[in-house]
Amino acid sequence: MNKIAILYGSSSGNTETVANRIKDMFDGKADVFDVGSVSIDEIKPYQYLILGASTTGIGDLQDDWDGFLPTFSSKMDFTDKTVAIFGLGDSASFSDSFAESIFILHDELKDKVKIVGEIADEGYTYDDSLAVEDEKWLGLALDEDNEYDETEERLTKWIEQLKEIFV
Ligand SMILES: Cc1cc2nc3c(=O)[nH]c(=O)nc-3n(C[C@H](O)[C@H](O)[C@H](O)COP(=O)(O)O)c2cc1C
């Protein structure tokens, strides 16, 4: 049994693609689940949970996550678990609510589980995001619409950071 579960919610496939890329970067030692169809029982055995969600509406959580988060938050036993969050957004068209899915997941779970994987707010171009506190992103923000050429390097740095923690 692998120790890492990657849970994603994706409307047009971008977050799903990144979730599978993250699995590859952990040399396949992670399992990937769509929150539109996963059950709490399936993810119970995993110690490390990587949560990925795109942002929709104006700073809203991706639809499948919106349905799953209340159950996940209330029914999951988070004892001894560690969570990391990544979020997809569009920093040009939604510059005032860029990747705020990260904030929504973080805000719901921060008092229940240890959350890791903050990164410095450097190299991003956007106007505002609730997912940035004290010049740090609460998780990894990615922009496949405008900054896809940055994704590989951003992911590599983040996964290196997580590998120090996910032992
Ligand atoms: C209706 C709609 C609303 C969106 N709202 C936001 C937003 O508020 N903030 C943001 O950063 N991106 C927003 N986006 C951009 C998506 O989050 C982005 O395209 C993402 O890569 C989609 O990932 P997915 O295919 O995994 O759902 C929006 C996209 C759509 C279609």
The ligand as an SDF file (V2000), in Angstrom:
LIG
                    3D

 31 33  0  0  0  0  0  0  0  0999 V2000
  -16.2170   29.5870  -15.0140 C   0  0  0  0  0  0  0  0  0  0  0  0
  -14.7640   29.6620  -14.5970 C   0  0  0  0  0  0  0  0  0  0  0  0
  -14.4400   30.4120  -13.4760 C   0  0  0  0  0  0  0  0  0  0  0  0
  -13.1040   30.5070  -13.0670 C   0  0  0  0  0  0  0  0  0  0  0  0
  -12.7800   31.2560  -11.9540 N   0  0  0  0  0  0  0  0  0  0  0  0
  -11.4910   31.3480  -11.5620 C   0  0  0  0  0  0  0  0  0  0  0  0
  -11.1240   32.1270  -10.4260 C   0  0  0  0  0  0  0  0  0  0  0  0
  -11.9420   32.7460   -9.7460 O   0  0  0  0  0  0  0  0  0  0  0  0
   -9.8130   32.1690  -10.0900 N   0  0  0  0  0  0  0  0  0  0  0  0
   -8.8420   31.5180  -10.8090 C   0  0  0  0  0  0  0  0  0  0  0  0
   -7.6670   31.5910  -10.4490 O   0  0  0  0  0  0  0  0  0  0  0  0
   -9.1660   30.7700  -11.8930 N   0  0  0  0  0  0  0  0  0  0  0  0
  -10.4510   30.6660  -12.2860 C   0  0  0  0  0  0  0  0  0  0  0  0
  -10.7780   29.9120  -13.3860 N   0  0  0  0  0  0  0  0  0  0  0  0
   -9.6920   29.2420  -14.1480 C   0  0  0  0  0  0  0  0  0  0  0  0
   -9.5370   27.7670  -13.8350 C   0  0  0  0  0  0  0  0  0  0  0  0
   -9.3510   27.5470  -12.4410 O   0  0  0  0  0  0  0  0  0  0  0  0
   -8.3420   27.2100  -14.6080 C   0  0  0  0  0  0  0  0  0  0  0  0
   -8.6170   27.2840  -15.9870 O   0  0  0  0  0  0  0  0  0  0  0  0
   -7.9540   25.8010  -14.2210 C   0  0  0  0  0  0  0  0  0  0  0  0
   -6.7650   25.4340  -14.9000 O   0  0  0  0  0  0  0  0  0  0  0  0
   -9.0410   24.7780  -14.5680 C   0  0  0  0  0  0  0  0  0  0  0  0
   -8.6140   23.5310  -14.0540 O   0  0  0  0  0  0  0  0  0  0  0  0
   -9.4940   22.2050  -14.2020 P   0  0  0  0  0  0  0  0  0  0  0  0
   -9.5420   21.8720  -15.6660 O   0  0  0  0  0  0  0  0  0  0  0  0
   -8.7500   21.1660  -13.4420 O   0  0  0  0  0  0  0  0  0  0  0  0
  -10.8330   22.4920  -13.6210 O   0  0  0  0  0  0  0  0  0  0  0  0
  -12.0990   29.8280  -13.8060 C   0  0  0  0  0  0  0  0  0  0  0  0
  -12.4490   29.0660  -14.9380 C   0  0  0  0  0  0  0  0  0  0  0  0
  -13.7640   28.9840  -15.3250 C   0  0  0  0  0  0  0  0  0  0  0  0
  -14.1230   28.1730  -16.5350 C   0  0  0  0  0  0  0  0  0  0  0  0
  1  2  1  0
  2  3  1  0
  2 30  2  0
  3  4  2  0
  4  5  1  0
  4 28  1  0
  5  6  2  0
  6  7  1  0
  6 13  1  0
  7  8  2  0
  7  9  1  0
  9 10  1  0
 10 11  2  0
 10 12  1  0
 12 13  2  0
 13 14  1  0
 14 15  1  0
 14 28  1  0
 15 16  1  0
 16 17  1  0
 16 18  1  0
 18 19  1  0
 18 20  1  0
 20 21  1  0
 20 22  1  0
 22 23  1  0
 23 24  1  0
 24 25  2  0
 24 26  1  0
 24 27  1  0
 28 29  2  0
 29 30  1  0
 30 31  1  0
M  END
$$$$
